[in-house]
Amino acid sequence: MPDKARQSKQINMSEGPIARQLVLFSLPLLGGDLLQLLYNTADMLIVGRFVGKEALAAVGSTGTTINVFIAFFSGVSLGATVLISRAYGAKDKDDLQKAVRTTVWLSLVSGILITVLAVMLTPAMLRLLKTTDDVLQDATDYLRIYFMGTLAQVFYNIFAGILRAVGDSRRPMYVLGLSTVLNIGFDLLLITQFGMGVRGAALATVIAQLICALILMRLLYTIPEFHPLSLRKPCFDVRSLRIIARVGLPFAIQKAGIAFSNTIVLSFINYFGSSAMAGWSIYGKIDQITILATQSISSAITTFDSQNLGAGKPERVHRGNMTGIWLNVAVWSVMMACVLPFRREIISLFNTDARVIYYGAKICIPMMTLHIINTISHAYFGMLRGQGHGTAPTVISLFSLVVVRQIYLQVGWNFTKSFDFVIMGFPLAWVFSLGLTLGYTALAKKKDPDLII
C-alpha cells in the first residue's frame, strides 16, 4: 500500500481539532465494539426466538464467564496501544515494529494456554455460577465450543488494537461488520435448518471470528513497518514486554477480576430462576452498549494523551481530557432517552415471556439512571492510563467493583434475599469507584506535576 493511502487511514491525534479527532477515532472503535457485541446478542435473539427461554438463559448466562478470559486480552491490547501510540507519535519505526511483534507473539502463547484451561474448566465454572439444571447442559455445550475459538477472538482484539494505536479505527470496524453478518447467517443456517440449537450458535460464532482475525492479520501485513510474525527477528523485545506488562497487565487484572465478580453476581440472580437469568442476560446486552460507548471514548482519550505526550504537546492533553468527559456524559444522555421509555419493547424482541420482560425492565431503571457515575469514571481511567498511571484504575476498580460489591452481597444476602438488593450492588460500586478516582487524581497531581487532568 502506498504511504499516502496508508496514512489516510490513520489519525494523528497530535494535530487538528480535538473534539473532532476524539469523535472520529471513537466512533469506528465503538462501531467495532458494538458489532462484536452482536455476536452473542445475535445468538441470544435467534436462540430465544427459535429454541426457547431455557436455551436463551443458557446462552446469556455464559457471557460473564467468557468475559473473564477475553478481559485479560483487552488489557494486553491496551498496554500495546499505549506503547505503539507513543512510538507512532514519536515516529520511531524501530520501536513500533518491536512493539507489534512482541504484542502478537505474547497473545499467541498466552491465548493457547488460556484456551486449553477454559475448555477444561467449563463444568467447574458453571457449577460455581449455580447454573440451574434446566440450562446446565446447553450452557456447557455452548461454552466448550465457544472456547475452542477463543484464540480467533483474541487475535481480532489484538490486531484491531494495533491498527487503532496508529489511528486506523475504521478498517477493524469494516472487517468486524462483515464477520457479524456471517455470524448471523451461520446462526440461522445451523439453528433453523440443521436444528443444532445452542451448539450451532457457538459454532457460528467461532467460524465468523476466525474469518475476522484472518482478514485483519492480512491487513497488518500490508503495512511494511510491522511484519509482526517475521521469524527472522526476535519474537519478544524485553523493553516492549515490560511496558506492555506495566500498563496492560493491571488493566487485564482489573477487567478479568470485575468479570469474575460479575459471575458471582450472576449466581445470586440464578437463585430467582431461568426467567430472571434470561431477563438479566437481555438487559446485559443493553447495558453493554452504554459501557462500550464510554469505554471507546476512554480508549480514544488514552490514545490521544499517549500520542500528544509522545509528540511533545502536553498543552493539548487537558483540553482533550475535558472534551472526553463531556462526550461520555452525552452518550449516557442519549442512552437514557432511547432505552428507558421503550425498555419493555426492547426486551420483548428477545423473548415474549411475561416474567422475562418483567425482570429485564425491573433491572433497567436503576442501572440506566445511575450509569452516569460509571461513565465519568471511565473517562478518568482513560486519562490516567494514557499518562502511565495504569495501576491506579486497576486497584480502584477491583476494590470498588469486586471487594465492595462482594461484601455488600455476601453480608446483605443473609438479611434480605431480594432481587432489587442484588441489582443495587452495581450503582453502589460505581459511587465508590468515582469517589476513589477523584481522590487519587487530586493526590497524584500534587506528587506528579507532569500529570495532566
N, C-alpha and C positions, 0 to 999 in steps of 0.2 A: 504494500500500500504506500503511495507517495506520502511524503512527510506532511504536506499541506492538508491532504484529505484526512490523514490520521489525526492531526491536531484539531481539525474541525469537530471531531467527536469528543474532544476533551475540553474541560473548563478550567481555565487558570483563574482561581479564585482570589489571587493577589492583585487583580486589576478589575476595574469596572464597577457598576452599581451593585451594592451589597445585597439588597433585598432581592433584586432580580436574579443574582447568581445563586443565592440560597434556594430560591423557589425553583429555578431551572435545574439545579442539582438534585433537590429533594423530591421533586415530582416524579421523575423517572425512577428514582430509588423507591418511592412509595408505590408507584405503579408495579414495580417488580415484586415488592413485598406482598402487595395485595393479590397479585397473580399467584404467588407462591402459596398464600393463604387459601386460594381457591382449590388447591389440590385436595386438602382434607375436607373443605366445605362442599366441593362437588361430590365427593364420596358420601358425605352425610346427606345431602339433598337427594341423591339418586337412591341410596340405600333406604332412607326414611320413607320415600315415596313408593319404592318397588318391592321392598323386603319387609319392613315393619319397625315398630317402636323399639323392640329389643335390639335389633340389629343396629338401629340408629344410635342407641345408647352405647353399644359395644364400640362402634367406630369413634364416636365422640369422646368416650372415656379414655381412649388410647392417646389422645392428643397431648395431655400433660406428660405422659410417660415418654413419648417421642421427643418432646421439647427438652427433657433433661439432657439427652445426648446431643441434639442439634445445637443447644445453647452453648456447649463447650466450643464448637467450631465457630460460632458467632464471635466469641471472644478472640479466638486466633485471628479471625478475619479483621476484627477491629484493630488489634495490635499491628497487623500487617498494613492496614490502611494508614495508620499514623506514620509508620516507618516509610512506606512508599510515597506518601504525600509529601513528606519533608524532603526526600531525595528528589522528587519531581520538582518541588518548588525551588530547590537549590540547583536544579539542572545537573545533578550528579548521576550520570548514566551508569557508572560502575556500581555505586551503592544501590541504585534502582534495580539493576539486574541481580545482584546478590540477594536483595530482599525478596524478590519474586521467587527465585529458585528455592530459597530457604522456606518460604511460606508453602509452596506446593509440596515439597518433599515432607515437611512436617505434617501436613494434612494427610498425605498418603499413608504414612506409617501409623499415626495415631488413629486415623479413620478405620483402618483394617482391624486394629486391636479392639476398638470400641464396638465395631460391628459384631465381632465374634462374641464379646461379652454380652451385648444386648440380646442377641438371639438365645444364648444360653440362659439368661436370667429372666426371660419373659414371664414364665409362670410365677416366679417368686415376686416379681414386681406387681403383677395383677392381684396376687394374694395380699400383698401389702396394702393395696388400694381397697381391699374388702369388696372386690367386684362380685356382684350377686350371681347366683348360679345360672340365671336365665340368660346372661350375656357373656359368661366366662369363656365358653368355647369359641364363640365368634371373635371376642376380643383377642384371645390367644392366637388364633389363625391370622387375624389382621396384622397384629404386631410382628409376628415372626416373619411374614412375607415382607412387610414394610422395612424391617430392619435389614433384610437381605440387600435392600437397595440404598441403605444409608450413605454409603460411600459416594454414590452418584449425587445425592443431595448436598453432601459436604463439599464436593468439588464444584457444584454450581455456586454455592455461597462463597467459596474461596476465589474462584475465577472471576466471579462478578465483583467481589471486593477489590481485587487487583485492578480491574478496569475502572471501577469507581474512584479508586485512590488517585488516579491521574485525570479525573474529571469526566470519564466516559460512563455516564449512568444510563444512557439511552439503549445501547445495544444489549446489555443484560436484560433490560425490560422487554425488548422485542423478542429475544430468544425465549424468555420465560412465557411470553404471551402465546407463542407457537406451542410450547410444551403443555401449557394449560389446556389449550384446545384439544391437543392429542389425548390428554388425560381424561377429559370429559367424554371424548369419542370412545376411548377404550373402556371407560366405565359403563357406558350404555351398551356397548357390544358384549362385554364379559358378564354383566349382571342381567340385562334384559334378554339377551339372545342365548347365552350359554348357561344362564342360571347359576353362576359361580358365587353369588352373594357377596359377603364381605371379603372373601378371598379374591374375587375378581376386582373389587375396588382397590385392594392393596397392590395387586399385580399391575393394574393400570397405572397407578402412581409411580411404581418403580420403573416401568418402561418409559414413561414420559420424562422422568427426572434424568434417566440415563441419556436420552436424546439431548436434553437441555445441556447437560455437562459436557458432552462431546462437542457440541457446536461452540460453546464458549471456549473450550480448550483450543479449538481451531482458530478462533478469533485472536487468542493470545499469541499464537504462532505467526500471525500476520504482523506483529509488532517486533521488528528486528532486535530492539534493545532488550527484550525479555528472554526469549528462548528458555523458559523455566525448567524444562525437563532434559536439558542437554546433559548427556553422560560424559562429556569431555571436560566438564567443570565440576568443582566440589558441590555436593548436594546441599551442604549446610555451611553457612557463614556464621561463625561464633558470635560476632558482634550483632548481626541481624537477629539471630536467635535470642540473644539476651534482651534486645529491645522489644521484640515481639512478646517475650515472656513477661517483661516488666509491665507493659501496657495491656497486653491482651489477656494474660493469664488471670489477673484479678477480675477482669470483666467476664471471662469464661466461668470462673468460680461463682461469681455473682449470679449470672444467668442460670447456670446449672443448679445452684443452690435454691434460687427462687422457684425454678421449675419443679424441683424435688419437693419444695414446700407446698406447691400447688397440688401435687399428687396427694399429699397428706390431707389438704383441704377437701379434695375430691372424695377421700374415704369418709369424711363426715357427711358430705352430700349424698353419697351412696346409701347412707342409713335410711333415707327417705324413699328409696325405691327407684325403679327404672324411669318413671316419669320425671322425677327430679333430676336424675342423671341426664336424660335427654334434654330437658329444659336448660340445665346448666351448660351442656355442650353447645346448644344452639346460641345461647347468649354469649358464650365464649368467643364465637366467631364474630359477633357484632363488636364485642369488646376489643378483639384483636385489631379491628380496623382503626380504632382510636389509638391504640398502643403503637401500631406500626406507623401511623402517620406522624405521631410525635417523635418516635424513635428515628424516623427518616430525617426529620429536621434536626434532631440531636446529632445524627451522623454527619449531616451537612455542616453543622457547627464545628464538630471535631475536625473534619477535613479542612474547613475554612480557616480555623485557628492554626492548624498544622502548616498549611501552605503559606499563610501570611507570616508566621514566625520563621519558617524556612527561607522566605524571600526577604526577611528583614523589614517587615512592615507591621510592627506592633500597633500602630495607630489605628489600623483597620479592625483590629480584633474586638475592641469594646463595642464598636458600632454593630459589628456582625452578631455579637452575643445578644445585645438588646433586641435586634431585629428577630433573632431566632426565638426568643421568649414570646414576643408578640405573635409570631407565626403559629406557635404551639397553642396559644390561647384562642386564636382564630379557628384552628382545627377543632378544638373542643366545642366551640360555639356552634359550628356547622353540624357536628355530630349530634349535639343536643337537639337542634331544630329538626334534623332529619329522622332521628330514631325514636325519641320519646313519644311523639304523638301517634306513631304507627307501629309501636313495638309488638302488639298482638298480631297484626297483619304480617309483619316480617317473620315472626316465629312460626306462624301457620304455614309459611312457604315450605318449611322443612317437614312438619308433621302436624296433622289437624287434630290430634288427640287433645281433649279439653284440659287434662291435667298437665300435659307437656306445655301447653300455651300458658296456663296459669303460673307454673313455676318460672318459665322463661321471662314473662312480663314482670313478675314479682322481683326478680333479680335486677331487672333493667333500671328501675327508678333510682335507687340509691347509688348504684355503681356509676351510671352515666352522669348523674348530677355532680358527684364529688370527684369525677375524673380530672377536673381542672388542677387539683393538687398534684396529681401524678404527672401531668403534662409539664408543669413548671419544673418539677424535679428532673425530668428527662433533659430539659434544656440546660440546666446547670451541670448535669453529668457530662453532656457533650463538651461544654466549655472546659471542665476540669481535665477530661481525658485528652483533649486536643493540646493541652499545655503541660502534659506529663504527670498530672495528678490522678493516675488511674486507680490507685489503691483506695482512695477515699470513697468514691462512689460505690466500690465493691463492699467495703466494710459497712457503710451506711445502709445499703440495700439489703445486705444479708442480715444485719441486726434488725432492721425495721420489718422487712417482708418475710423473714424466716423466724428469727428468735421471738420478736414481739408478737407476731401473729400466732405462732405456735403456743406460746404461753397463754395468750388470750383464749385460744380454742381448747387447749388441754385442761386449763383450770375452769373456764366458764362452762364447758360441756357438762361438768359434774352438777351444775346448778340448773341449767336450762338446755334441754335438747330441742332447741328451736332453730328452724331454717333461717329465720331473719338474723339470729345471733351469728350463725356461720358466715353469712354474706357480709355482715358489717365488719368482719375482720380485715377485709381489704381496705376500705377507707381509713380505718384506724392506723393501719401500717403506712399508708400514704402520708398521713399527718406527721407521724414520727419521721419519715424519710425526708420530707421537705424541711422540717424544723432542724434536723441534724445537718442537712446540707447547707442551709443558710448559716448555721453556727460555724461549721467547718470553714466555709468560704471566708467569713469575717476573720477568723483566727489565722488562716493560711495567708491572707492578704497582708497581715501585719508581719509575718515571718518571711514571706517571699514577695518582695516589692515588684518582681517581674510578672507575678500572676495578674492577668488582666481579666476583669469580670465586667 
